[in-house]
Amino acid sequence: MLQKTVDRLLRSRHPWRMIEFDELSELYVSMLFRGLAISMTGLFVPIYMLRLGYDISSIMMVVAWYFTARFVFTDFFSALTVARIGPKHTMLIGYILLSCNTAMFLTISAFNWPIWLIGSF
């Protein structure tokens, strides 16, 4: 009886209780690949920018803009997006933005993207 009451009270707030293991493991694998991609990007992008002729202060400015934008915008809007459309759709939006950021880094020599724009994604 107590379990039914707890389930009824928490049902609408915890969608993770209804996800099957297969679906949850897909999310974990997806997050694993995303973490691997971000780690590799974080390692090789500064080297790439150094080879393009950017100085250390510009590279540090990209990192500073990234963490500033993340603190101000991303965490809050991600929480709102998860609450509205769910975690899988939020992850999809995150992957699209990550792809845009990677494309900006790849074309930085051709388009001369502003440092603040690259760091803001």
N, C-alpha and C positions, 0 to 999 in steps of 0.2 A: 504494500500500500504506500509506504513511504517512497519507494522507488518510482512508482507511477506519478506521485505528486511532484517529485524532483524533476522527472522527465517532462512533465507537462509545463512546469515553470521555466525550464531551460531550453525547451525545444526550439523556440523562435530565435534565440540568441546564439546558439551554437550549431551552425550548419555542419561542423566537422563530425558530429555524432551520426549524421545520416550518410556520410560518404563511405562508399565501400573501400576495401583495402586496395583494389586495383586502381581506382581513381586517385586515391591518396598517394600511392606509390608513383603514379605518373607525375603528380605534382612534385614529389621529392626528386625524381630523376630530372625533371625540367629545371628545378632550382639548382641541382648539381651542375648541369651543363651551363646554366647562366653564371653561376659562381666561378666555374672554370674559365669561361670566356672573359669575365670581368677581371679575373686575376691575370690572365695573359695580356689583356689590353693594358692593365695598369703597369705591367712590367715592360712591355715593348713600346708603348706610345711615347714615354719620355725619351727613350733611346732614338726613336724615329724623329721626334721633334728636335733633338740635339743634332742629328745628322742633317736635318733641313736648315740648320743655322739658328734656331731659336736659342736664346740664352737660358740659364738656369732660373732666373727670376720670372721669365715668361711661363716656363713650365710650372713653377710653383704657383703662379697666378691662376693657371688652369685648375690646379688642385684646390686652391682657395675658393675659386668661383664654384667648383663642384660641391664642396662641402657647405658653402653658404647657401647655394640654391637648394641643396638637399634639406638643410635645416629649416629654411624659410618656407619652401613650397612643397617639396616632394612628400615628406612624411605625413603632413596634414592631408593633402589631396589624395594620397594613396589610401589613407584610412577611410576617407569619405567614399572613394571609388569602391573599395572592398565592401563597405556597408551597402552601397546602392546596387552594384552589378555583380558582386561576388569576386572571390579570389582568382579564379581562372581567367576571367576577362581582364582583371587588373594586371595579371601577369602578362597577358597578351599585349596590352597597351605598353607595359614596361619593355617587352621585347622589341616592339616597334620603335620606341624611343631610343633604345640601346642600338638598334640597327642604324637609325638616323645619325646618332652620335659617332658610330664607327665609320659611317660613310663620310661624315664631316672630317674626321681625322685622316681618312684616306685621300681626300681631295683638298687638304689644307694648302698644299703647294700650288694648286691650280686656282683656287678661289680666294685664298688669303682670308679665311674666316676670322672674325674677331675672337680674341681669346675668351672674352666673357661669354660669348655664345657657345663656344665649344665646351666650356666648363659648366654651363648651365643645364645641359642635358643629363 
